[in-house]
Amino acid sequence: MQADNIIILGVNHKTAPVAIREQLAFSGDSALPFSELMALEGCTECCILSTCNRVEIIVVSRDPDKTAQLLRRFLFGQSDITDQESEKYSYLHRGTEAITHLFRVGASLDSMIVGEPQILGQLKQAYKASAENNCTGAILNRFLHKSFTVAKRVRTETNIGGSAVSISYAAVELAKKIFGDLQGKTVMLIGAGEMAELAAEHLLTQGISEVIVVNRTFENAVKLAQRFNGKAAGLDDLIPMLEDVDILISSTGATDLVLKQEDVKPVMNQRMNRPLFLIDIAVPRDLDEKLNKLDNVYLYDIDDLTHVVDINKTERDKEAGRGERIVTEETMKFGQWMEGMEITPSIIALRKKADVICKAELERTLGNIKDLSPKAQKSIEKMAGAIANKFLHDPINYMKADHPGDKGEKLAFVRELFDLDRDQG
Amino acid sequence: MKLLFQFTFYAYIFVTITYLVFFFNQNKQVRTLARYGMLIAAAGHLLYTLLRYFAGGHTPITNLHETVSFAALSITWGYLSFRWRYKVKNFGVFVSPIITILMLIAALASQEMSRELAPALQSIWLPIHAGVALLAYGFLALAFCGGIMYLLQEREIKNKRFGFFYSRLPSLEALDSLNRHCLATGFPLMTLGIITGMLWTKQGAGAYWQWAPKETLSLVTWLIYAAIIHLRFTLGWRRRRAAIMVIIGFLVALVTLYLASK
């Protein structure tokens, strides 16, 4: 088997807008078309990965050129996309390129948000579905499993999933650095806005016990408070309530400051100096810049948070580079394994293994017998070689024989039985 | 016995170096190595102290070598006791160098066993007083490390510059509860140390208090920590202020320890 027998046809968020991805076959959640794929000429194994950002069809084929063509027609058949357009929106990888591609996808190096962890779970699901439909054989079994281990390696050896890359996550992460555990803490939301609500939601999943919503118009506050199962309050209650608040997110449309340093200073004494984390996502700003000068008060505005996110993104890119190196290394190893998946190299490997064992054992035995004529020594050597050859005769015949069924499966079995892939992990 | 001390000393050096290496490269295997190293060093150190006790027939806190080694031992076991109850990320990185420095001082001092104890030292109060006081210092040293870590971490969060320490140090909350724990354990021990010291002085010199420099300084240290405790638990001087105060308090305590062991 050659690495070239593996092909991947796919579209993702980079190559095609969602309007195109929607039109593809099986983009809905209906049953995946395994039988149709297996019926394509040349196709021996297949797996389908379909997520909201990508569709990938991984195929092992006896006749890659032909299958690739049919595959493209199949994928775009139900849409009104012409052949030329389809080439623009999709990518076709073969051989080493395909191996690299799947490894990168699994390791989340190809994701919209590099390092996001969901893709690996989705890939595992895709493999499971394919295996349950009997669409995987020796090659894909090994290929997909390898892609899982590569993803795991990238995750543990680099810091790719390390730090928050969205503003609301960055806020949560900072809150954790200040408060440790967020269990039992209280959040106050001043004003409303998508970003503020998102941050509040993230905080809620971290075990925040209470949300207080403050708004100029009390009705709006009540409405939003209901969503978070929290309390509502008017702007006048803001400062008295501050005593029990740990995290404050402000995003009003006000042109003036909502909270000044003089307002908060006395509150800090009442709070016994418990820390206060202030997040200002409003433009123009709601919170007094000087607040950050107070002891145990931490003020972050939108620029500060964006800055944090930017730093984290560069950090991730750097880590992604290290991930790419791991992928390159693993691609090479897998390519070597694929090359070994032919009859001739397998026979050679088997013979070599027998040779090595014979040599080692002969050396040990002959070393222990001192008074042996050269002629006798030769005979013993010959005998060892003959035993090995006789012993290997049947397994080799078995490999060469034309059995019905998957040739790859048979080879993989023999290689595993004689442990011929040990060096290649 | 000398060999055992050297073994312990080198073990601590090894732990410190591995912890520092871990701090830079964040390789978890290195940390595991440091943790086991710490346990081995702590066990060896304890064994050494016990052997010395049996060989000398008195608690080994009679000269500089013994005192400093015992102080290091109490930091180690204070650290391990803390480790067992709470999790403070990378705490070992900051604690192990202090232990190693103390062990270095102990290694440089004369390791001769004092055969004939001065009459003043031949008292049941010696092991009790010195043991309790040094254990108190152990916890104060831990609070000191926590204070430094707090200030480093807070500076990065406050200035919004996330450099080297931000990801490597624990949350401010964890460091503050470390501060609380160490004060709550260390201060009662210190009080007990002063009371037993007074009883010992009474036995030896006939008076409870003589205003010797070491006594005066002990009192000052005690007052400082009493003030820290008071401010912390009643007025809410926690976090940053508490961190600064335990750092100052420990520096004064170090001078006291030096005078006391003379």
HADDOCK unambig.tbl for C-alpha pairs under 7 A between the chains (distance, minus, plus):
assign (segid A and resid 176 and name CA) (segid B and resid 171 and name CA) 6.73 0.50 0.50
assign (segid A and resid 177 and name CA) (segid B and resid 171 and name CA) 4.15 0.50 0.50
assign (segid A and resid 177 and name CA) (segid B and resid 172 and name CA) 6.16 0.50 0.50
assign (segid A and resid 178 and name CA) (segid B and resid 171 and name CA) 5.52 0.50 0.50
assign (segid A and resid 178 and name CA) (segid B and resid 172 and name CA) 5.00 0.50 0.50
assign (segid A and resid 178 and name CA) (segid B and resid 173 and name CA) 6.04 0.50 0.50
assign (segid A and resid 179 and name CA) (segid B and resid 171 and name CA) 6.61 0.50 0.50
assign (segid A and resid 179 and name CA) (segid B and resid 172 and name CA) 6.48 0.50 0.50
assign (segid A and resid 179 and name CA) (segid B and resid 173 and name CA) 5.00 0.50 0.50
assign (segid A and resid 180 and name CA) (segid B and resid 171 and name CA) 5.12 0.50 0.50
assign (segid A and resid 180 and name CA) (segid B and resid 172 and name CA) 6.87 0.50 0.50
assign (segid A and resid 180 and name CA) (segid B and resid 173 and name CA) 5.21 0.50 0.50
assign (segid A and resid 180 and name CA) (segid B and resid 174 and name CA) 6.20 0.50 0.50
assign (segid A and resid 272 and name CA) (segid B and resid 235 and name CA) 6.36 0.50 0.50
assign (segid A and resid 272 and name CA) (segid B and resid 236 and name CA) 4.25 0.50 0.50
assign (segid A and resid 273 and name CA) (segid B and resid 236 and name CA) 5.69 0.50 0.50
assign (segid A and resid 273 and name CA) (segid B and resid 237 and name CA) 6.65 0.50 0.50
assign (segid A and resid 273 and name CA) (segid B and resid 238 and name CA) 6.63 0.50 0.50
assign (segid A and resid 298 and name CA) (segid B and resid 158 and name CA) 6.11 0.50 0.50
